[in-house]
Amino acid sequence: MDQNALAIRRAQWEQIVAEGNAAGISKKEWCAKNGIPEKSFYYWQRKFRKQIAEANPCELVDTISETASSFVELPMSPPPPQELKLPDPDLSPELMLQIGDCQLFIDGRVKEQTLSTVLKVIRNA
């Protein structure tokens, strides 16, 4: 397939995925109404999200919040109150992520690629 045809096909699927995410109904129902193979829809959606995540991990967060209707929010019970224990008393992290009893302290000197890799691992855990 030549590059022009590939670019056209990609643009068509970007439009299809955007419309499906904005429809306000289930993907299965939207695909059936519009004659779109559900597996193809999810294939292209996954492909676009992966490309966005690889290009700029922070942009994925924006994309997710813009298409919140395509996600199901799972309630998380807050962890029991506990005293925050820094691994080093002199450490003053710029960011601390906590999921359950797992804490991740991030210093401002961390390389973007390292943080991107860590977030990908957490996302796929």
Secondary structure, DSSP 8 states (H G I E B T S, - for coil): --HHHHHHHHHHHHHHHHHHHHSSS-HHHHHHHHT--HHHHHHHHHHHHHHHHHH-HHHHHHHHHHTGGGS---------------SSTT---SEEEEETTEEEEE-TTS-HHHHHHHHHHHHT-
